[in-house]
Amino acid sequence: MTLTTTGMVPLGYGKFVRADEIVALVPVEEGDRGEGRRTYVHTEGLLEPLVASRSEKAILSDMQKALTAPDAPHRRRLFGRRLPHEPRRRQIA
């Protein structure tokens, strides 16, 4: 199982972020690039963007794989949770 099948997207520099928490990808301008800086990754809950050493196209590709993976955490959370108005089902033994 790779990280993209678990919902995690590698950014480089040993950083990983959940695919469903990525809000925006912004390419680093030519003048600001250096030391592997390629993309700013904006995520939920962080005020400042993370700096990725990968291109936005590569990150988008991994996001797509992670978001469509059957084992991804966001899919388990969406489909495994009962709605508040649904009564709890009792198993009959």
N, C-alpha and C positions, 0 to 999 in steps of 0.2 A: 504494500500500500504506500503510495507516495503522498507527499504533503498536500498536493492539489486535490487528491481524492478525500482528504479529511477536512477540506475547506480552508487550508492555510496556503498563502501565496508568498513565495520567497521574494525579498526585495534586494538581496545582496547584503554584504557586510554582516552576515549572520542574523539579519532581521527578517521576521515573518509577521504577517498580519492576516486576520481572517478576511476572506474574500467579501463577505457580506457587510463588512465594516468600512470598506474603501468607498469614499465619497467622490473623490476627484483625482485625476492624474494630470500633472502639469510638467511638460518637458522643461528642463533647465536650459536657459538661454546660453548661447555659445560663449559669451564673455564670462559667465558665472560657472561654467563647467570646469572641472579639474578633479584630479584624484578620484576618478570613477563616478563623479556626480552626474547622473543622467536624468532623473525624474523626481519631482516632488510628489509625494503620495499623501493626500489629505484623508484622514480617517475620522470616524465618529469618536467623540470623547477627547480628542487632542486638539489644542489650539494651534499648534505649529505643525507644519507638514513634516513627514519623515523623508529623508533623502535616500533614494534608491540608486543602486549602481546599474540597474537594468532599464531598458527602454520601456516606454509606455506600451508599445505594441506587445512586448514579451509579457509584461504584467497583465495586460488585458487578456491575452491568450490563456494564461494560467488562471485568471479570474473566471473565465468562461468554463474551463475544465472543472474548477472547484465548485462553481455554482450549479453545475449540472451533474456532479458526482452523486451517486445514490447514498453514499455514506457521509456526506457533508453535514456538519453540525446544524447548520441552519435548516436543512431539510428535516432532520430529526425533530428539531424544535417546532417547526411549523406543523408537521403532520402527526407528531406524537403527543401533542398537547390537546386536552379536551377543552372545549369552549366553556366559559363560565356558566352559561345557561343550560348546559347539558347535565342531566343527572348522572351521578356516578353509577356505573354498571356493576352489578354484583354477579360474581361467578357462582353458578349453581354446581355444587359438587355431586 
